Every structure is written in structure tokens, then in C-alpha cells.
Amino acid sequence: MEIETGDILLLLDMQNDFGPGGALPISGAENIAMVASLVAEFFDHVIVTQLWYPPGHEAFVSAHPGKKPFETEVLSYGPQILWPAHCVQGTPGAYLRHDLRVPQAELILRRGLDHRIAASSAFVENDRATKTGLAGFLREKDVKRLFLAGLPFDFTVRFTAEDGRREGFDVFVIEDACCALDIKGSAAEAKQSLTKHGVACVTSADILES
């Protein structure tokens, strides 16, 4: 498919903690940055997102004695999966992977700075009230189509894609530039939900061979 001048590539949370040896490793994540970097060469506009959680975040299982990782706890805004502490501000795991090559990136969007609220989407945090400013930034640039890649497919990619559709953008997920955690079938659930919301799934080959 042909990439147009106004299209934008959104690279989601390609951080060390999701790779081998990280606090929340995702199988296959070590290959994603290379694919994303190749795809990025076709885009004039690239945005990178980065989780930047403070220590002791309430979405971390360590803040809830007696709970286990990936169990659900009701926080102030509703049910929340409890994660192992990851992408903590200033730690090596929070930094972007060294093999992510996007010199044309015009914005690094950090999320999750409020210790009370997790951040699954790049558009709005999990309380569904705290906006990141991404939608306004895209509208100022008159963006119509978003292409998403990153980690994890079944959480950040899924919810960012769905919110992108709610904001009125055409959204494409580059599937082979994503990897899923797949917690209790969450990968299949994400795929079904993306289809329901009108999000198109493509591959890097669709772009590289255009």
C-alpha cells in the first residue's frame, strides 16, 4: 500500500523492559524494532511513545500485598490488571531499545506519570479522562491515517488503535511489527476487537513492497 505524505507512524512503547531480560518480557519483542525501523523509512512523520511510570505505581502488583502478577484489582477508575513493576522512570528498562532507528521522529510522548493511573492507550490514560494530547497534535498536522507498531499488541497497540478510531482517524496495525503478551487469550480478543472497531491489519511487506 502506498504511504501518503500526511500519514503518520506511531511506534508504541518499544522499551527494554519488554525485551529479553526485561521486567515484562514479550516473546519475539527483540525483533520488532528492526522491522519498525525499516517501515519508518517510508514515513515523513513518526511519533514514539514511552511508558514512564513513577516508582510504586498503583498498577504494579508490588503496591498490592497478597496479589499476584496479572490478577485484577479495582482502582479508583475501575478494574486494572496488576503488572510487574516495569518501565520505571530513569531505569534502564524504561529506555527505548537501542536498535530502534527513527531519526525523523518528531515527538516522544511519555505516559503514565500519575502514580494512580495506568496508561494503556497513547490517546487517553486508563481513567478515560486524562488526555495525552496526541489527538490534538495529530489534528494540527491534518493527519488522516495512523499506522501503529509496537508493544504489546494486545494492550497498548489494541487500545491506541481503538481510541484512534474513536477520534476519527483511519487506523492500520502493522501486525509483524507488534508482539502480544497473550494473557488468558488476550491476543485473540484484541484481534477480534480491532476488526469490530474497523481497524485494518497489514504487514510490513505491504509497505516495504509498495
N, C-alpha and C positions, 0 to 999 in steps of 0.2 A: 504494500500500500504506500502511496506517495505521502510524504510528510510535507505539510504546508507551512508557510512562513509563520503563521500565528499559532501553530501547535506548540505545546509545552510538555516537556518530560519531567515527571515528578518522581524522584528517587527517594524511597521511603526507608529510613532507619537502617541503612547499611553500616552497622556498627559492630565493633569487635565482639561484644558480648553475645551476639547471635551466631558467631562462628565457632570453629573448633576450639575447645578450651575455655569458651566464654561462660558467663553465668547462666545463660539461657540458650544453649546451642541448638541450632536448627540443622537437620541433616541436609547437606548439599549447599549450605549457605556460602561455603568457601568458593563456589564457582560463580556466584551471582554477580559480583562486582565486575568481573571481566566481561560478562555478557552485557551488563548495563553500560559499561564504558564504551563498548563497540556501538551499541544502539545510540548512545548520546552524541556520537559524531554526526548523526543525521539531523540533530535538533539545534536551532539557534538559541533556544531558551530552555534552561534546565534549572529546576529548584531541587534542593536537597533538604530532607527533614532529619531531625536528630532528637531522639528522646534525651531528656536532660533532667532526670529525676533527682531531687534532693535526698540525702541520706534519711532513712527512716520513713520513707513514703508510706502512706496508709494502704496502698495497693500491694505492698510487699508482705509476704507471709510472715516475715520476722516481726511485723507490727501486731500480729495476732497470735499470741501464745496458744498452743494446743491445736492450731490449724496446720494443715499440710499444703505443700505447693499444689496449685491448680484447683483447690477447693474454692467454693464461692462464699463470700461474706457480704452482708448488706452494709454498705457505707452510706454516707449522708445522701447520695444521689441515687442509690439503688444497688442491685446485685453487682458484685465485682469479683472477677477471678483474682485469686491471690497469687502473685508471681514471686519467684525467687528474686532477690534484690539484683537489679541489672540496670545498666546504663546510668549509673550514679554519677552525678556531676563531678568532673575532674578526674575520674578514674580511667585507666587505660581502656576498659571495656566500653566506655561511653563514646570513645572517639571513632570517627569514620574509618573504615577499612583503608589501609594504605594503597590497595590496588584499585580503588575507585578513582578513575581518571576523568574528571569533568571540569577542566579549567574554565569553561564558559559558564559555569553555574553562577547565577546572579543573586541567589538568596539561599542562606542556610536558615531554616525555620526550626527553632528549638521549642519543644513542647514538654508538658508535664512538670513545670516549675513549681506549681502549687502542690504542697505535700499532701493535700487532702483529695486531689482529683487525678485519676489516671488519664492517659491520653491515647486512645486507640485510633482516632481519626486525625488527619492533618488539618481538617477544617474546624472541628469543634471538639472540646475535651469531653470526658465521659459524663459530666453533669448536663450535657446538651445545652448549656447556657454560655460557657466560656469560649468565645470565638478566638481563633488563632490569627485572624486577619488574612488568611490565604485567599478566601473568596474575593475580597475587595481588591487584593493585589492582582488577581487574575483578570478581574473585570476592568481594572485600569489599563491593562495591556490588551484588552479586547480579545482575550483568549476564548476560543470556542471548543477546542478539543484538548483533552488531557490524556496523556499516556503514562501509565503507572508501572513501576517496577520496584521491587524491594522486599522487605521482611517485616513480619511474617505475612504470608499470603492470606491466611485465614483470620487475621485480626486487623492489623494496620492497613494492609492493602484493601481488604474487603470493605472496611468501614469508610476509608477515604474515598473509594470508588463510589459507594452508595451515597455518601454525602455530596460528592461531586455531581452526581445525577440530580440530587435534590436541589442543588444550586443552579441547575440548568445547563450544565456542561455535557458535551458528548465525552464519554469516558471509555478508554481502551486499557485493558490489563495485558501486559506482555508476560504471558504465563511462564516461559522458560527463563525469565529474569526475576522470578519470585520463588520462594520456598515456604512451605507450611509447617507449623508446629504440629498440627493434626492431633489435637486434644479431644478425645471422645468423639471422633468423627467430624471435627470442625472444618477440615479441608473440604469434604464433600458438601457440607452445609453451606460453606462460603461459595462454592461453585454454583450451587442451586440458587442462592440468594442473589448473586451477581446477575445471573440470567433473568431472574424475576424483576430486577431493577433496570434492566436494559443496558447492562454493561457488556461490551463486546470483549471477548478474549482473543488475543492474537499471539503470534510468536515473534521472536527476534528475526527469524528468516523473512517474515512478511515485510519487515522494514529494511533489512540489510540487502534484500534482493530486489528492492523496488527501483 
